[in-house]
């Protein structure tokens, strides 16, 4: 259903397969796009005439129909689908059959068989494809997401009572237009403290919720999911596991020079990460990171520390894991160790999505951080 909904929008953006005004239809091409190996239909294949915006897309069953204007019969026609090699040939070649079957070959990168320089280029292409296909592989808004949130701290070896909360998030646009600005403008939430006779909202800084949501690089198209930053990272193929019957690339990455743009942390001195990408549709399954920083602002990793600020985290080490499932963010876990006022603190934060829905929405207009309404 996810791709059907999203690609309906995509297809609507492609010019209709009707001949232009004043043009005569020379031929109507009807056919089906299939996997050359399995003969299974290839859904939502982009089909177009070279050098024009004229085209269509195959439907969920791989079927398509394209009316060719008289003035375009000398053009070449191309077929392009995620996970398959592009195919192109003269459009006239399809006039000979009443119903054509176009077979696309799976795209096999053979990443492990090439040298370092070539492998880096292949990995860049994979990451770029993953970024470009976020809007197809993840849910578009508006929707609500309901999270359970917990923070557990150990101070100088003494375990503190866990801090629990419920988070209701409203995302107006979802993953349809991923960017940091869109995420900031379109995502709002309400925090409710649990296990208390008085339900109230409280400062987000106490929970570092913005910090955790910022780790959702899919939503913000940040880090290695920002195509313009890919050359700033060292990339390597970590593994190619099969998970739940699906094949993945696990790509390890680290910035050549750590910065807030490449790590999300203003003071990061070292950063190592991994991202798991589905080989079939380039969807992201997981993002992992490990960061060392000499200091951190208490209000957030991405913020600088003012000259007059005396209280901040030092000797910071943290790891995080971001999991995705069913088109959306599923879970964010952050394990952080640091010094504050001479105390050694270990902090484990988990944000876990319980359910999401697109009907009966609760619209949240802002981020109210203060107790009460």
Secondary structure, 3 states (H helix, E strand, C coil): CHHHHHHHHHHHHCECCCCCCCCCEEEEEEEEEEECCCCCECCCCEEEECCCCEEEECCCCCEEEEEEEHHHCCCEEEEECCCECCEEEEHHHHCCCCCEEEEECECCCCHHHCCHHHHHHHHHHHHHHHHHCHHHHCCECCEEEEEEEEEEEEECCEECCCEEEEEEEEECCEHHHCCHHHHHHHEEEEEEECCCCCCCCCCHHHCCHHHHHHCCHHHHCCHHHCHHHHHHEEEEEEECCEECCEEEEEEEEEECCCCHHHHCCCCEEEEEEEEEEECCCCCEEEEEEEEEEEEEECCECCCCCCCCCCCCEEEEEEEEEEEEECCEEEEEEEEEEEEECCEEEEEEEEEEEEEEECCCCCCCCCCCCCCCC
